[in-house]
């Protein structure tokens, strides 16, 4: 119980941050036609901001399951690497079921706290972080979706801009400190703009355009600006 309570306590800032972000997602989900229950269940089962936001347009346009699955694979594949890294901090005695439960709650923020924790990572500590963080994520979604059902459309559209502010807050600090990140952001924006107006590519669904942009920009960045072993070790 001590490790569980420690996880709950450490995840309080994450919970509060998730509450604000998922509120914006709830509003967007309501705009896409999802009910309060559907939006809340989606947050409970996925726990991934980028994956959930990117899927709303596909859901709204009744995209194929294959397209949805491929988009989620590309957007969320980083969690496979995070889970692999965290598995090295677990005792070999931790069983498969417990590892799967921990993997359910692997997000960028939870991974950041877990990987910097000294010593072994205990499942109970992860459970505490997951319970606290997911509670904030689902509650924010519920409140946002509820607000989307009762608030005027103009106010909903204004609040929906909050998600763009969140992404700007994420990329601007790193873009200032790292020219490679800045070029990746600019390249992704430029490519997305071209794809949106190009005669043939603009006919593709938004999901496939996101997939193409993500894969191409990531591949170009990895080829021209790979991280050397010293940078990786410091990280």
Biotite code that builds the C-alpha atoms (Angstrom):
import biotite.structure as struc

atoms = struc.array([
    struc.Atom([0.000, 0.000, 0.000], chain_id="A", res_id=1, res_name="UNK", atom_name="CA", element="C"),
    struc.Atom([2.913, 2.348, 0.617], chain_id="A", res_id=2, res_name="UNK", atom_name="CA", element="C"),
    struc.Atom([4.038, 2.140, -3.013], chain_id="A", res_id=3, res_name="UNK", atom_name="CA", element="C"),
    struc.Atom([0.442, 2.550, -4.213], chain_id="A", res_id=4, res_name="UNK", atom_name="CA", element="C"),
    struc.Atom([-0.062, 5.697, -2.126], chain_id="A", res_id=5, res_name="UNK", atom_name="CA", element="C"),
    struc.Atom([3.262, 7.038, -3.348], chain_id="A", res_id=6, res_name="UNK", atom_name="CA", element="C"),
    struc.Atom([2.137, 6.528, -6.933], chain_id="A", res_id=7, res_name="UNK", atom_name="CA", element="C"),
    struc.Atom([-1.156, 8.303, -6.234], chain_id="A", res_id=8, res_name="UNK", atom_name="CA", element="C"),
    struc.Atom([0.661, 11.260, -4.719], chain_id="A", res_id=9, res_name="UNK", atom_name="CA", element="C"),
    struc.Atom([3.248, 11.586, -7.484], chain_id="A", res_id=10, res_name="UNK", atom_name="CA", element="C"),
    struc.Atom([0.558, 11.477, -10.171], chain_id="A", res_id=11, res_name="UNK", atom_name="CA", element="C"),
    struc.Atom([-1.525, 14.362, -8.812], chain_id="A", res_id=12, res_name="UNK", atom_name="CA", element="C"),
    struc.Atom([0.128, 16.956, -11.140], chain_id="A", res_id=13, res_name="UNK", atom_name="CA", element="C"),
    struc.Atom([-0.453, 14.589, -14.071], chain_id="A", res_id=14, res_name="UNK", atom_name="CA", element="C"),
    struc.Atom([-4.089, 14.184, -13.044], chain_id="A", res_id=15, res_name="UNK", atom_name="CA", element="C"),
    struc.Atom([-4.629, 17.944, -12.994], chain_id="A", res_id=16, res_name="UNK", atom_name="CA", element="C"),
    struc.Atom([-2.939, 18.375, -16.363], chain_id="A", res_id=17, res_name="UNK", atom_name="CA", element="C"),
    struc.Atom([-4.974, 15.570, -17.885], chain_id="A", res_id=18, res_name="UNK", atom_name="CA", element="C"),
    struc.Atom([-8.166, 17.116, -16.523], chain_id="A", res_id=19, res_name="UNK", atom_name="CA", element="C"),
    struc.Atom([-7.609, 20.268, -18.561], chain_id="A", res_id=20, res_name="UNK", atom_name="CA", element="C"),
    struc.Atom([-6.518, 18.540, -21.757], chain_id="A", res_id=21, res_name="UNK", atom_name="CA", element="C"),
    struc.Atom([-9.233, 15.879, -21.703], chain_id="A", res_id=22, res_name="UNK", atom_name="CA", element="C"),
    struc.Atom([-11.856, 18.578, -21.149], chain_id="A", res_id=23, res_name="UNK", atom_name="CA", element="C"),
    struc.Atom([-10.878, 19.955, -24.556], chain_id="A", res_id=24, res_name="UNK", atom_name="CA", element="C"),
    struc.Atom([-11.037, 16.426, -25.967], chain_id="A", res_id=25, res_name="UNK", atom_name="CA", element="C"),
    struc.Atom([-14.541, 15.936, -24.528], chain_id="A", res_id=26, res_name="UNK", atom_name="CA", element="C"),
    struc.Atom([-15.729, 19.048, -26.319], chain_id="A", res_id=27, res_name="UNK", atom_name="CA", element="C"),
    struc.Atom([-14.147, 17.907, -29.591], chain_id="A", res_id=28, res_name="UNK", atom_name="CA", element="C"),
    struc.Atom([-15.680, 14.444, -29.170], chain_id="A", res_id=29, res_name="UNK", atom_name="CA", element="C"),
    struc.Atom([-19.102, 15.983, -28.676], chain_id="A", res_id=30, res_name="UNK", atom_name="CA", element="C"),
    struc.Atom([-18.584, 18.029, -31.834], chain_id="A", res_id=31, res_name="UNK", atom_name="CA", element="C"),
    struc.Atom([-17.707, 14.828, -33.704], chain_id="A", res_id=32, res_name="UNK", atom_name="CA", element="C"),
    struc.Atom([-21.013, 13.266, -32.690], chain_id="A", res_id=33, res_name="UNK", atom_name="CA", element="C"),
    struc.Atom([-19.939, 11.051, -29.789], chain_id="A", res_id=34, res_name="UNK", atom_name="CA", element="C"),
    struc.Atom([-22.206, 10.753, -26.780], chain_id="A", res_id=35, res_name="UNK", atom_name="CA", element="C"),
    struc.Atom([-20.973, 11.501, -23.261], chain_id="A", res_id=36, res_name="UNK", atom_name="CA", element="C"),
    struc.Atom([-20.772, 7.776, -22.546], chain_id="A", res_id=37, res_name="UNK", atom_name="CA", element="C"),
    struc.Atom([-18.901, 6.996, -25.777], chain_id="A", res_id=38, res_name="UNK", atom_name="CA", element="C"),
    struc.Atom([-16.364, 9.778, -25.217], chain_id="A", res_id=39, res_name="UNK", atom_name="CA", element="C"),
    struc.Atom([-15.771, 8.715, -21.601], chain_id="A", res_id=40, res_name="UNK", atom_name="CA", element="C"),
    struc.Atom([-15.326, 5.042, -22.524], chain_id="A", res_id=41, res_name="UNK", atom_name="CA", element="C"),
    struc.Atom([-12.955, 6.045, -25.321], chain_id="A", res_id=42, res_name="UNK", atom_name="CA", element="C"),
    struc.Atom([-10.751, 7.902, -22.820], chain_id="A", res_id=43, res_name="UNK", atom_name="CA", element="C"),
    struc.Atom([-10.893, 5.027, -20.344], chain_id="A", res_id=44, res_name="UNK", atom_name="CA", element="C"),
    struc.Atom([-9.876, 2.435, -22.936], chain_id="A", res_id=45, res_name="UNK", atom_name="CA", element="C"),
    struc.Atom([-7.242, 4.458, -24.811], chain_id="A", res_id=46, res_name="UNK", atom_name="CA", element="C"),
    struc.Atom([-5.563, 7.004, -22.510], chain_id="A", res_id=47, res_name="UNK", atom_name="CA", element="C"),
    struc.Atom([-3.740, 8.655, -25.391], chain_id="A", res_id=48, res_name="UNK", atom_name="CA", element="C"),
    struc.Atom([-4.311, 12.288, -26.277], chain_id="A", res_id=49, res_name="UNK", atom_name="CA", element="C"),
    struc.Atom([-2.725, 12.281, -29.747], chain_id="A", res_id=50, res_name="UNK", atom_name="CA", element="C"),
    struc.Atom([-4.378, 8.998, -30.722], chain_id="A", res_id=51, res_name="UNK", atom_name="CA", element="C"),
    struc.Atom([-7.803, 10.051, -29.523], chain_id="A", res_id=52, res_name="UNK", atom_name="CA", element="C"),
    struc.Atom([-7.739, 13.526, -31.061], chain_id="A", res_id=53, res_name="UNK", atom_name="CA", element="C"),
    struc.Atom([-6.497, 12.197, -34.402], chain_id="A", res_id=54, res_name="UNK", atom_name="CA", element="C"),
    struc.Atom([-9.252, 9.589, -34.509], chain_id="A", res_id=55, res_name="UNK", atom_name="CA", element="C"),
    struc.Atom([-12.185, 11.979, -34.085], chain_id="A", res_id=56, res_name="UNK", atom_name="CA", element="C"),
    struc.Atom([-12.205, 13.098, -37.705], chain_id="A", res_id=57, res_name="UNK", atom_name="CA", element="C"),
    struc.Atom([-12.072, 9.477, -38.858], chain_id="A", res_id=58, res_name="UNK", atom_name="CA", element="C"),
    struc.Atom([-14.954, 8.534, -36.573], chain_id="A", res_id=59, res_name="UNK", atom_name="CA", element="C"),
    struc.Atom([-16.976, 11.499, -37.787], chain_id="A", res_id=60, res_name="UNK", atom_name="CA", element="C"),
    struc.Atom([-16.409, 10.477, -41.424], chain_id="A", res_id=61, res_name="UNK", atom_name="CA", element="C"),
    struc.Atom([-17.041, 6.741, -40.815], chain_id="A", res_id=62, res_name="UNK", atom_name="CA", element="C"),
    struc.Atom([-13.521, 5.720, -41.831], chain_id="A", res_id=63, res_name="UNK", atom_name="CA", element="C"),
    struc.Atom([-12.624, 2.061, -42.288], chain_id="A", res_id=64, res_name="UNK", atom_name="CA", element="C"),
    struc.Atom([-11.394, 0.065, -39.301], chain_id="A", res_id=65, res_name="UNK", atom_name="CA", element="C"),
    struc.Atom([-8.136, -0.694, -41.120], chain_id="A", res_id=66, res_name="UNK", atom_name="CA", element="C"),
    struc.Atom([-7.400, 2.995, -41.547], chain_id="A", res_id=67, res_name="UNK", atom_name="CA", element="C"),
    struc.Atom([-8.170, 3.655, -37.895], chain_id="A", res_id=68, res_name="UNK", atom_name="CA", element="C"),
    struc.Atom([-5.927, 0.791, -36.767], chain_id="A", res_id=69, res_name="UNK", atom_name="CA", element="C"),
    struc.Atom([-3.026, 1.911, -38.952], chain_id="A", res_id=70, res_name="UNK", atom_name="CA", element="C"),
    struc.Atom([-3.325, 5.505, -37.763], chain_id="A", res_id=71, res_name="UNK", atom_name="CA", element="C"),
    struc.Atom([-3.277, 4.444, -34.111], chain_id="A", res_id=72, res_name="UNK", atom_name="CA", element="C"),
    struc.Atom([-0.276, 2.196, -34.735], chain_id="A", res_id=73, res_name="UNK", atom_name="CA", element="C"),
    struc.Atom([1.726, 5.052, -36.246], chain_id="A", res_id=74, res_name="UNK", atom_name="CA", element="C"),
    struc.Atom([0.669, 7.669, -33.681], chain_id="A", res_id=75, res_name="UNK", atom_name="CA", element="C"),
    struc.Atom([1.099, 5.437, -30.618], chain_id="A", res_id=76, res_name="UNK", atom_name="CA", element="C"),
    struc.Atom([4.028, 3.225, -31.594], chain_id="A", res_id=77, res_name="UNK", atom_name="CA", element="C"),
    struc.Atom([6.272, 5.168, -29.205], chain_id="A", res_id=78, res_name="UNK", atom_name="CA", element="C"),
    struc.Atom([4.503, 3.480, -26.301], chain_id="A", res_id=79, res_name="UNK", atom_name="CA", element="C"),
    struc.Atom([5.987, 0.161, -27.381], chain_id="A", res_id=80, res_name="UNK", atom_name="CA", element="C"),
    struc.Atom([9.460, 1.614, -26.912], chain_id="A", res_id=81, res_name="UNK", atom_name="CA", element="C"),
    struc.Atom([8.495, 3.155, -23.571], chain_id="A", res_id=82, res_name="UNK", atom_name="CA", element="C"),
    struc.Atom([7.069, -0.143, -22.332], chain_id="A", res_id=83, res_name="UNK", atom_name="CA", element="C"),
    struc.Atom([10.230, -1.945, -23.383], chain_id="A", res_id=84, res_name="UNK", atom_name="CA", element="C"),
    struc.Atom([12.341, 0.542, -21.427], chain_id="A", res_id=85, res_name="UNK", atom_name="CA", element="C"),
    struc.Atom([10.145, 0.247, -18.332], chain_id="A", res_id=86, res_name="UNK", atom_name="CA", element="C"),
    struc.Atom([10.267, -3.544, -18.449], chain_id="A", res_id=87, res_name="UNK", atom_name="CA", element="C"),
    struc.Atom([13.982, -3.289, -17.660], chain_id="A", res_id=88, res_name="UNK", atom_name="CA", element="C"),
    struc.Atom([13.142, -1.675, -14.311], chain_id="A", res_id=89, res_name="UNK", atom_name="CA", element="C"),
    struc.Atom([10.737, -4.444, -13.306], chain_id="A", res_id=90, res_name="UNK", atom_name="CA", element="C"),
    struc.Atom([11.789, -7.512, -11.382], chain_id="A", res_id=91, res_name="UNK", atom_name="CA", element="C"),
    struc.Atom([11.884, -10.740, -13.363], chain_id="A", res_id=92, res_name="UNK", atom_name="CA", element="C"),
    struc.Atom([9.349, -12.071, -10.864], chain_id="A", res_id=93, res_name="UNK", atom_name="CA", element="C"),
    struc.Atom([6.667, -9.670, -12.102], chain_id="A", res_id=94, res_name="UNK", atom_name="CA", element="C"),
    struc.Atom([4.199, -11.762, -14.095], chain_id="A", res_id=95, res_name="UNK", atom_name="CA", element="C"),
    struc.Atom([2.655, -11.120, -17.503], chain_id="A", res_id=96, res_name="UNK", atom_name="CA", element="C"),
    struc.Atom([-0.702, -9.951, -16.136], chain_id="A", res_id=97, res_name="UNK", atom_name="CA", element="C"),
    struc.Atom([0.913, -7.284, -13.971], chain_id="A", res_id=98, res_name="UNK", atom_name="CA", element="C"),
    struc.Atom([3.101, -6.174, -16.874], chain_id="A", res_id=99, res_name="UNK", atom_name="CA", element="C"),
    struc.Atom([0.003, -5.819, -19.071], chain_id="A", res_id=100, res_name="UNK", atom_name="CA", element="C"),
    struc.Atom([-1.726, -3.728, -16.410], chain_id="A", res_id=101, res_name="UNK", atom_name="CA", element="C"),
    struc.Atom([1.304, -1.445, -16.217], chain_id="A", res_id=102, res_name="UNK", atom_name="CA", element="C"),
    struc.Atom([1.450, -1.212, -20.022], chain_id="A", res_id=103, res_name="UNK", atom_name="CA", element="C"),
    struc.Atom([-2.177, -0.034, -20.108], chain_id="A", res_id=104, res_name="UNK", atom_name="CA", element="C"),
    struc.Atom([-1.194, 3.147, -18.314], chain_id="A", res_id=105, res_name="UNK", atom_name="CA", element="C"),
    struc.Atom([2.066, 3.932, -20.092], chain_id="A", res_id=106, res_name="UNK", atom_name="CA", element="C"),
    struc.Atom([1.793, 7.534, -21.238], chain_id="A", res_id=107, res_name="UNK", atom_name="CA", element="C"),
    struc.Atom([4.486, 10.134, -21.856], chain_id="A", res_id=108, res_name="UNK", atom_name="CA", element="C"),
    struc.Atom([4.054, 11.648, -18.397], chain_id="A", res_id=109, res_name="UNK", atom_name="CA", element="C"),
    struc.Atom([3.786, 8.381, -16.469], chain_id="A", res_id=110, res_name="UNK", atom_name="CA", element="C"),
    struc.Atom([6.791, 7.036, -18.354], chain_id="A", res_id=111, res_name="UNK", atom_name="CA", element="C"),
    struc.Atom([8.776, 10.150, -17.445], chain_id="A", res_id=112, res_name="UNK", atom_name="CA", element="C"),
    struc.Atom([8.103, 9.666, -13.743], chain_id="A", res_id=113, res_name="UNK", atom_name="CA", element="C"),
    struc.Atom([8.631, 5.904, -13.837], chain_id="A", res_id=114, res_name="UNK", atom_name="CA", element="C"),
    struc.Atom([11.902, 5.871, -15.747], chain_id="A", res_id=115, res_name="UNK", atom_name="CA", element="C"),
    struc.Atom([13.508, 8.486, -13.477], chain_id="A", res_id=116, res_name="UNK", atom_name="CA", element="C"),
    struc.Atom([12.500, 6.693, -10.281], chain_id="A", res_id=117, res_name="UNK", atom_name="CA", element="C"),
    struc.Atom([15.537, 5.235, -8.563], chain_id="A", res_id=118, res_name="UNK", atom_name="CA", element="C"),
    struc.Atom([15.784, 1.494, -8.103], chain_id="A", res_id=119, res_name="UNK", atom_name="CA", element="C"),
    struc.Atom([13.212, -1.085, -9.087], chain_id="A", res_id=120, res_name="UNK", atom_name="CA", element="C"),
    struc.Atom([9.785, -0.131, -10.413], chain_id="A", res_id=121, res_name="UNK", atom_name="CA", element="C"),
    struc.Atom([7.116, -1.800, -8.329], chain_id="A", res_id=122, res_name="UNK", atom_name="CA", element="C"),
    struc.Atom([3.754, -2.626, -9.967], chain_id="A", res_id=123, res_name="UNK", atom_name="CA", element="C"),
    struc.Atom([1.861, -1.110, -7.021], chain_id="A", res_id=124, res_name="UNK", atom_name="CA", element="C"),
    struc.Atom([3.559, 2.245, -7.630], chain_id="A", res_id=125, res_name="UNK", atom_name="CA", element="C"),
    struc.Atom([2.530, 2.135, -11.283], chain_id="A", res_id=126, res_name="UNK", atom_name="CA", element="C"),
    struc.Atom([-1.024, 1.192, -10.330], chain_id="A", res_id=127, res_name="UNK", atom_name="CA", element="C"),
    struc.Atom([-1.244, 4.250, -8.088], chain_id="A", res_id=128, res_name="UNK", atom_name="CA", element="C"),
    struc.Atom([-0.064, 6.572, -10.852], chain_id="A", res_id=129, res_name="UNK", atom_name="CA", element="C"),
    struc.Atom([-2.407, 4.979, -13.370], chain_id="A", res_id=130, res_name="UNK", atom_name="CA", element="C"),
    struc.Atom([-5.485, 5.195, -11.131], chain_id="A", res_id=131, res_name="UNK", atom_name="CA", element="C"),
    struc.Atom([-4.873, 8.870, -10.336], chain_id="A", res_id=132, res_name="UNK", atom_name="CA", element="C"),
    struc.Atom([-3.952, 9.884, -13.901], chain_id="A", res_id=133, res_name="UNK", atom_name="CA", element="C"),
    struc.Atom([-6.707, 7.966, -15.658], chain_id="A", res_id=134, res_name="UNK", atom_name="CA", element="C"),
    struc.Atom([-9.253, 9.353, -13.198], chain_id="A", res_id=135, res_name="UNK", atom_name="CA", element="C"),
    struc.Atom([-8.331, 12.881, -14.274], chain_id="A", res_id=136, res_name="UNK", atom_name="CA", element="C"),
    struc.Atom([-8.329, 11.924, -17.943], chain_id="A", res_id=137, res_name="UNK", atom_name="CA", element="C"),
    struc.Atom([-11.776, 10.303, -17.857], chain_id="A", res_id=138, res_name="UNK", atom_name="CA", element="C"),
    struc.Atom([-13.314, 12.944, -15.574], chain_id="A", res_id=139, res_name="UNK", atom_name="CA", element="C"),
    struc.Atom([-12.117, 15.754, -17.833], chain_id="A", res_id=140, res_name="UNK", atom_name="CA", element="C"),
    struc.Atom([-13.524, 13.960, -20.867], chain_id="A", res_id=141, res_name="UNK", atom_name="CA", element="C"),
    struc.Atom([-16.860, 13.476, -19.123], chain_id="A", res_id=142, res_name="UNK", atom_name="CA", element="C"),
    struc.Atom([-17.066, 17.141, -18.123], chain_id="A", res_id=143, res_name="UNK", atom_name="CA", element="C"),
    struc.Atom([-16.016, 18.325, -21.579], chain_id="A", res_id=144, res_name="UNK", atom_name="CA", element="C"),
    struc.Atom([-18.483, 16.076, -23.382], chain_id="A", res_id=145, res_name="UNK", atom_name="CA", element="C"),
    struc.Atom([-21.235, 17.172, -21.004], chain_id="A", res_id=146, res_name="UNK", atom_name="CA", element="C"),
    struc.Atom([-20.391, 20.815, -21.640], chain_id="A", res_id=147, res_name="UNK", atom_name="CA", element="C"),
    struc.Atom([-20.442, 20.116, -25.361], chain_id="A", res_id=148, res_name="UNK", atom_name="CA", element="C"),
    struc.Atom([-24.009, 18.885, -25.096], chain_id="A", res_id=149, res_name="UNK", atom_name="CA", element="C"),
    struc.Atom([-25.409, 21.898, -23.248], chain_id="A", res_id=150, res_name="UNK", atom_name="CA", element="C"),
    struc.Atom([-23.250, 24.889, -24.166], chain_id="A", res_id=151, res_name="UNK", atom_name="CA", element="C"),
    struc.Atom([-23.872, 27.198, -27.175], chain_id="A", res_id=152, res_name="UNK", atom_name="CA", element="C"),
    struc.Atom([-22.081, 26.226, -30.374], chain_id="A", res_id=153, res_name="UNK", atom_name="CA", element="C"),
    struc.Atom([-20.046, 29.453, -30.507], chain_id="A", res_id=154, res_name="UNK", atom_name="CA", element="C"),
    struc.Atom([-18.680, 28.913, -27.024], chain_id="A", res_id=155, res_name="UNK", atom_name="CA", element="C"),
    struc.Atom([-17.894, 25.273, -27.808], chain_id="A", res_id=156, res_name="UNK", atom_name="CA", element="C"),
    struc.Atom([-15.916, 26.340, -30.893], chain_id="A", res_id=157, res_name="UNK", atom_name="CA", element="C"),
    struc.Atom([-13.971, 28.857, -28.809], chain_id="A", res_id=158, res_name="UNK", atom_name="CA", element="C"),
    struc.Atom([-13.129, 26.283, -26.135], chain_id="A", res_id=159, res_name="UNK", atom_name="CA", element="C"),
    struc.Atom([-12.122, 23.811, -28.829], chain_id="A", res_id=160, res_name="UNK", atom_name="CA", element="C"),
    struc.Atom([-9.158, 26.065, -29.630], chain_id="A", res_id=161, res_name="UNK", atom_name="CA", element="C"),
    struc.Atom([-7.680, 25.073, -26.262], chain_id="A", res_id=162, res_name="UNK", atom_name="CA", element="C"),
    struc.Atom([-6.262, 21.885, -27.733], chain_id="A", res_id=163, res_name="UNK", atom_name="CA", element="C"),
    struc.Atom([-4.191, 23.866, -30.237], chain_id="A", res_id=164, res_name="UNK", atom_name="CA", element="C"),
    struc.Atom([-2.830, 25.926, -27.370], chain_id="A", res_id=165, res_name="UNK", atom_name="CA", element="C"),
    struc.Atom([-1.828, 22.710, -25.615], chain_id="A", res_id=166, res_name="UNK", atom_name="CA", element="C"),
    struc.Atom([0.133, 21.438, -28.612], chain_id="A", res_id=167, res_name="UNK", atom_name="CA", element="C"),
    struc.Atom([1.821, 24.821, -29.032], chain_id="A", res_id=168, res_name="UNK", atom_name="CA", element="C"),
    struc.Atom([2.822, 24.748, -25.377], chain_id="A", res_id=169, res_name="UNK", atom_name="CA", element="C"),
    struc.Atom([4.427, 21.350, -25.990], chain_id="A", res_id=170, res_name="UNK", atom_name="CA", element="C"),
    struc.Atom([6.401, 22.138, -29.132], chain_id="A", res_id=171, res_name="UNK", atom_name="CA", element="C"),
    struc.Atom([7.496, 25.763, -28.599], chain_id="A", res_id=172, res_name="UNK", atom_name="CA", element="C"),
    struc.Atom([9.924, 25.204, -25.659], chain_id="A", res_id=173, res_name="UNK", atom_name="CA", element="C"),
    struc.Atom([11.691, 22.311, -27.410], chain_id="A", res_id=174, res_name="UNK", atom_name="CA", element="C"),
    struc.Atom([11.724, 24.196, -30.715], chain_id="A", res_id=175, res_name="UNK", atom_name="CA", element="C"),
    struc.Atom([13.548, 27.094, -29.071], chain_id="A", res_id=176, res_name="UNK", atom_name="CA", element="C"),
    struc.Atom([16.229, 24.846, -27.614], chain_id="A", res_id=177, res_name="UNK", atom_name="CA", element="C"),
    struc.Atom([16.652, 22.396, -30.499], chain_id="A", res_id=178, res_name="UNK", atom_name="CA", element="C"),
    struc.Atom([16.896, 23.430, -34.151], chain_id="A", res_id=179, res_name="UNK", atom_name="CA", element="C"),
    struc.Atom([16.176, 19.886, -35.293], chain_id="A", res_id=180, res_name="UNK", atom_name="CA", element="C"),
    struc.Atom([12.845, 19.887, -33.458], chain_id="A", res_id=181, res_name="UNK", atom_name="CA", element="C"),
    struc.Atom([12.065, 23.299, -34.964], chain_id="A", res_id=182, res_name="UNK", atom_name="CA", element="C"),
    struc.Atom([12.777, 22.043, -38.480], chain_id="A", res_id=183, res_name="UNK", atom_name="CA", element="C"),
    struc.Atom([10.690, 18.916, -37.880], chain_id="A", res_id=184, res_name="UNK", atom_name="CA", element="C"),
    struc.Atom([7.741, 21.020, -36.721], chain_id="A", res_id=185, res_name="UNK", atom_name="CA", element="C"),
    struc.Atom([8.037, 23.418, -39.665], chain_id="A", res_id=186, res_name="UNK", atom_name="CA", element="C"),
    struc.Atom([8.427, 20.501, -42.086], chain_id="A", res_id=187, res_name="UNK", atom_name="CA", element="C"),
    struc.Atom([5.371, 18.730, -40.719], chain_id="A", res_id=188, res_name="UNK", atom_name="CA", element="C"),
    struc.Atom([3.287, 21.906, -40.922], chain_id="A", res_id=189, res_name="UNK", atom_name="CA", element="C"),
    struc.Atom([4.433, 22.635, -44.481], chain_id="A", res_id=190, res_name="UNK", atom_name="CA", element="C"),
    struc.Atom([3.840, 19.074, -45.639], chain_id="A", res_id=191, res_name="UNK", atom_name="CA", element="C"),
    struc.Atom([0.394, 18.975, -44.043], chain_id="A", res_id=192, res_name="UNK", atom_name="CA", element="C"),
    struc.Atom([-0.517, 22.246, -45.762], chain_id="A", res_id=193, res_name="UNK", atom_name="CA", element="C"),
    struc.Atom([0.641, 20.979, -49.160], chain_id="A", res_id=194, res_name="UNK", atom_name="CA", element="C"),
    struc.Atom([-1.218, 17.706, -48.698], chain_id="A", res_id=195, res_name="UNK", atom_name="CA", element="C"),
    struc.Atom([-4.377, 19.595, -47.799], chain_id="A", res_id=196, res_name="UNK", atom_name="CA", element="C"),
    struc.Atom([-4.426, 21.426, -51.144], chain_id="A", res_id=197, res_name="UNK", atom_name="CA", element="C"),
    struc.Atom([-2.542, 19.111, -53.537], chain_id="A", res_id=198, res_name="UNK", atom_name="CA", element="C"),
    struc.Atom([-4.861, 17.900, -56.335], chain_id="A", res_id=199, res_name="UNK", atom_name="CA", element="C"),
    struc.Atom([-4.509, 14.159, -55.768], chain_id="A", res_id=200, res_name="UNK", atom_name="CA", element="C"),
    struc.Atom([-3.356, 13.829, -52.153], chain_id="A", res_id=201, res_name="UNK", atom_name="CA", element="C"),
    struc.Atom([-6.062, 16.166, -50.846], chain_id="A", res_id=202, res_name="UNK", atom_name="CA", element="C"),
    struc.Atom([-8.542, 13.490, -51.870], chain_id="A", res_id=203, res_name="UNK", atom_name="CA", element="C"),
    struc.Atom([-7.116, 11.109, -49.270], chain_id="A", res_id=204, res_name="UNK", atom_name="CA", element="C"),
    struc.Atom([-8.744, 10.920, -45.880], chain_id="A", res_id=205, res_name="UNK", atom_name="CA", element="C"),
    struc.Atom([-7.232, 12.944, -43.060], chain_id="A", res_id=206, res_name="UNK", atom_name="CA", element="C"),
    struc.Atom([-6.127, 9.735, -41.354], chain_id="A", res_id=207, res_name="UNK", atom_name="CA", element="C"),
    struc.Atom([-3.949, 8.609, -44.255], chain_id="A", res_id=208, res_name="UNK", atom_name="CA", element="C"),
    struc.Atom([-2.539, 12.111, -44.654], chain_id="A", res_id=209, res_name="UNK", atom_name="CA", element="C"),
    struc.Atom([-1.496, 12.095, -41.000], chain_id="A", res_id=210, res_name="UNK", atom_name="CA", element="C"),
    struc.Atom([0.104, 8.675, -41.440], chain_id="A", res_id=211, res_name="UNK", atom_name="CA", element="C"),
    struc.Atom([2.081, 9.758, -44.504], chain_id="A", res_id=212, res_name="UNK", atom_name="CA", element="C"),
    struc.Atom([3.275, 13.009, -42.932], chain_id="A", res_id=213, res_name="UNK", atom_name="CA", element="C"),
    struc.Atom([4.296, 11.268, -39.692], chain_id="A", res_id=214, res_name="UNK", atom_name="CA", element="C"),
    struc.Atom([6.254, 8.498, -41.401], chain_id="A", res_id=215, res_name="UNK", atom_name="CA", element="C"),
    struc.Atom([7.963, 10.758, -43.959], chain_id="A", res_id=216, res_name="UNK", atom_name="CA", element="C"),
    struc.Atom([8.979, 13.515, -41.526], chain_id="A", res_id=217, res_name="UNK", atom_name="CA", element="C"),
    struc.Atom([10.164, 11.005, -38.913], chain_id="A", res_id=218, res_name="UNK", atom_name="CA", element="C"),
    struc.Atom([12.215, 9.107, -41.507], chain_id="A", res_id=219, res_name="UNK", atom_name="CA", element="C"),
    struc.Atom([13.816, 12.279, -42.876], chain_id="A", res_id=220, res_name="UNK", atom_name="CA", element="C"),
    struc.Atom([14.667, 13.528, -39.381], chain_id="A", res_id=221, res_name="UNK", atom_name="CA", element="C"),
    struc.Atom([16.123, 10.157, -38.380], chain_id="A", res_id=222, res_name="UNK", atom_name="CA", element="C"),
    struc.Atom([18.286, 10.059, -41.511], chain_id="A", res_id=223, res_name="UNK", atom_name="CA", element="C"),
    struc.Atom([19.629, 13.630, -41.485], chain_id="A", res_id=224, res_name="UNK", atom_name="CA", element="C"),
    struc.Atom([19.734, 14.259, -37.736], chain_id="A", res_id=225, res_name="UNK", atom_name="CA", element="C"),
    struc.Atom([20.261, 10.958, -35.914], chain_id="A", res_id=226, res_name="UNK", atom_name="CA", element="C"),
    struc.Atom([20.961, 11.055, -32.188], chain_id="A", res_id=227, res_name="UNK", atom_name="CA", element="C"),
    struc.Atom([24.434, 9.821, -31.350], chain_id="A", res_id=228, res_name="UNK", atom_name="CA", element="C"),
    struc.Atom([25.125, 7.376, -28.548], chain_id="A", res_id=229, res_name="UNK", atom_name="CA", element="C"),
    struc.Atom([26.252, 10.077, -26.112], chain_id="A", res_id=230, res_name="UNK", atom_name="CA", element="C"),
    struc.Atom([22.980, 11.999, -26.481], chain_id="A", res_id=231, res_name="UNK", atom_name="CA", element="C"),
    struc.Atom([21.012, 8.794, -26.013], chain_id="A", res_id=232, res_name="UNK", atom_name="CA", element="C"),
    struc.Atom([22.962, 7.881, -22.895], chain_id="A", res_id=233, res_name="UNK", atom_name="CA", element="C"),
    struc.Atom([22.395, 11.344, -21.382], chain_id="A", res_id=234, res_name="UNK", atom_name="CA", element="C"),
    struc.Atom([18.661, 11.059, -22.057], chain_id="A", res_id=235, res_name="UNK", atom_name="CA", element="C"),
])
